[in-house]
């Protein structure tokens, strides 16, 4: 049996997804110079505005797992969508990534969710028809010298969530989320400012944004002021930067085992995002269903020496684009039938008695979590075998209990935990995603 003893990840410091705060300084340097890198901070780090010292380990775990499972709903296509809205599930400010950036001239600091599963960049704006409470002041476009609304006839007004204002003068957007939250407002061009690890800022002029005048948010925490989309669609930050960054971005997320671990993760663009060298493997990037999501082809999973094939529509191997890679989901999920085979294969490798997950959210759990010999698990993508870090294939859900960090759900998602200690590079020109085993704390 190919298995190893590893310390298991404490979920207390992990949460469902990593909130990322880009540490910004706003010196006026506009050129990208081929690439730049920003610091990322774990949402449960003391440096995060969402750090809650009073939460117990079990409370954090339960919240984190629910967010991860709820997030799966946002990837499911729906037929009950109004014509001018984009249906997703809410990415609340207690999950996903958090991004500090500035908008306008003079620059006004903002906190937003940076999400690889969304496209549009939007924030709450004055005047409000309806706005939810947020800790930061609302953006007031009239105070910015670089804000400009987009006309209905502009090429910038062609997207599934765009329409024309009643008076016919302004391009408008409407995004609706799965839990009833929404944002509606004007499409505009504006200057966005990002910080970088060099201490210089990167100024992105004439960036397409949504200025939300009618917004409703059902989540409890009101610290975020909108979303910055990093998906594959035309309106995302990545797509708008496309030519200047050569269609490349990458991230390396630090597996923060303890909340006091303040080591920053990294998000890189352009030349800084090239993933190459010893150990690098690459797999084709497929666009399927929606160009927002980044889809890969998973052919099989190995548990120890046992290889489990995903049957595709052709009957052999995984069908193209059958799994979404998502840095905002903690868990990796498979269709129910395949998940059952996968879970059984993992259970066969572990000589412990199974117990129930106290939160009733995960399926394969054991006592004495520190003593579990976790089998080697490998994801076999088309052209790329990626061995998962054994310390992150199980999570400690409460003291002494560890559960397999995978779930049964469709569509399939390759989540954050499976990407731990990997440098993950997206090349949207070559249409590849590359993986390289990396100690992210050393970058």
RAKAZI-V734113 format. One record per residue. N is the residue number from 1. OMEGA is omega in whole degrees, -180 to 180 (999 if undefined). Layout:
{{N,OMEGA} {N,OMEGA}}
This chain:
{{1,180} {2,-179} {3,-176} {4,177} {5,-179} {6,173} {7,-175} {8,-178} {9,173} {10,-176} {11,-178} {12,-176} {13,-173} {14,-173} {15,-176} {16,-178} {17,-180} {18,170} {19,-176} {20,177} {21,178} {22,-176} {23,-169} {24,163} {25,-164} {26,172} {27,-168} {28,176} {29,-172} {30,-173} {31,178} {32,-180} {33,175} {34,-180} {35,177} {36,-178} {37,178} {38,178} {39,179} {40,-177} {41,178} {42,-177} {43,-180} {44,173} {45,175} {46,178} {47,-178} {48,177} {49,-179} {50,177} {51,-179} {52,-176} {53,-175} {54,-180} {55,175} {56,178} {57,-177} {58,178} {59,179} {60,-179} {61,-178} {62,179} {63,-177} {64,-179} {65,179} {66,179} {67,-178} {68,-179} {69,178} {70,-178} {71,180} {72,-178} {73,-175} {74,-179} {75,-177} {76,178} {77,-180} {78,-179} {79,-175} {80,-177} {81,173} {82,-173} {83,-174} {84,180} {85,180} {86,-174} {87,172} {88,173} {89,-178} {90,170} {91,-174} {92,-178} {93,175} {94,175} {95,-177} {96,180} {97,175} {98,-173} {99,171} {100,177} {101,175} {102,-179} {103,173} {104,177} {105,-1} {106,-175} {107,179} {108,-178} {109,179} {110,175} {111,-177} {112,175} {113,175} {114,-167} {115,178} {116,179} {117,178} {118,-180} {119,-171} {120,170} {121,178} {122,179} {123,179} {124,-175} {125,168} {126,-10} {127,-176} {128,162} {129,174} {130,176} {131,174} {132,-178} {133,173} {134,-175} {135,-179} {136,177} {137,176} {138,176} {139,-179} {140,-174} {141,-177} {142,179} {143,-178} {144,-179} {145,-177} {146,-180} {147,179} {148,178} {149,-177} {150,-179} {151,-179} {152,-176} {153,-178} {154,176} {155,179} {156,-176} {157,-179} {158,177} {159,-177} {160,-176} {161,180} {162,174} {163,-179} {164,179} {165,-177} {166,-179} {167,175} {168,-174} {169,-171} {170,172} {171,-179} {172,178} {173,174} {174,176} {175,-178} {176,-177} {177,-170} {178,-177} {179,180} {180,176} {181,-179} {182,171} {183,178} {184,179} {185,-175} {186,168} {187,-177} {188,169} {189,-174} {190,177} {191,176} {192,180} {193,177} {194,174} {195,175} {196,-176} {197,179} {198,-177} {199,176} {200,179} {201,179} {202,-178} {203,-178} {204,-176} {205,177} {206,176} {207,179} {208,177} {209,170} {210,179} {211,-171} {212,178} {213,180} {214,-172} {215,176} {216,-179} {217,-177} {218,-178} {219,-175} {220,-176} {221,-172} {222,-173} {223,-177} {224,-179} {225,179} {226,-176} {227,168} {228,-176} {229,176} {230,-178} {231,-175} {232,-177} {233,-171} {234,-175} {235,-176} {236,177} {237,-180} {238,-179} {239,179} {240,176} {241,-165} {242,-174} {243,-176} {244,179} {245,179} {246,180} {247,-175} {248,166} {249,-179} {250,173} {251,175} {252,-172} {253,-179} {254,176} {255,-177} {256,-177} {257,179} {258,-179} {259,-177} {260,177} {261,-174} {262,179} {263,-177} {264,166} {265,-177} {266,171} {267,-174} {268,180} {269,173} {270,-176} {271,178} {272,-173} {273,180} {274,179} {275,-177} {276,178} {277,-173} {278,176} {279,-178} {280,173} {281,-176} {282,-180} {283,-179} {284,175} {285,-179} {286,173} {287,-173} {288,176} {289,179} {290,-178} {291,174} {292,-171} {293,179} {294,-175} {295,176} {296,177} {297,177} {298,-177} {299,-177} {300,170} {301,175} {302,173} {303,-171} {304,-180} {305,-177} {306,-180} {307,-179} {308,-178} {309,170} {310,-180} {311,177} {312,-180} {313,179} {314,178} {315,178} {316,-180} {317,-179} {318,176} {319,-175} {320,176} {321,-172} {322,179} {323,179} {324,173} {325,-172} {326,180} {327,179} {328,178} {329,178} {330,-172} {331,168} {332,-176} {333,178} {334,172} {335,-171} {336,-176} {337,180} {338,179} {339,-179} {340,178} {341,-179} {342,-180} {343,179} {344,180} {345,178} {346,-178} {347,179} {348,-177} {349,-173} {350,-176} {351,176} {352,177} {353,179} {354,173} {355,179} {356,173} {357,-180} {358,180} {359,178} {360,-178} {361,179} {362,-167} {363,-174} {364,-174} {365,-179} {366,169} {367,177} {368,-172} {369,-178} {370,-175} {371,-176} {372,170} {373,-176} {374,179} {375,174} {376,179} {377,-179} {378,173} {379,-180} {380,174} {381,177} {382,178} {383,-176} {384,174} {385,-176} {386,177} {387,-178} {388,180} {389,-175} {390,179} {391,-176} {392,176} {393,170} {394,176} {395,177} {396,-175} {397,173} {398,-172} {399,175} {400,-180} {401,179} {402,-178} {403,176} {404,-173} {405,178} {406,-178} {407,175} {408,180} {409,173} {410,0} {411,179} {412,-180} {413,172} {414,-168} {415,-174} {416,-174} {417,179} {418,-179} {419,-177} {420,-179} {421,172} {422,167} {423,-174} {424,-176} {425,179} {426,175} {427,-173} {428,173} {429,178} {430,-177} {431,176} {432,168} {433,-177} {434,179} {435,177} {436,177} {437,-171} {438,169} {439,-172} {440,179} {441,-176} {442,-178} {443,999}}
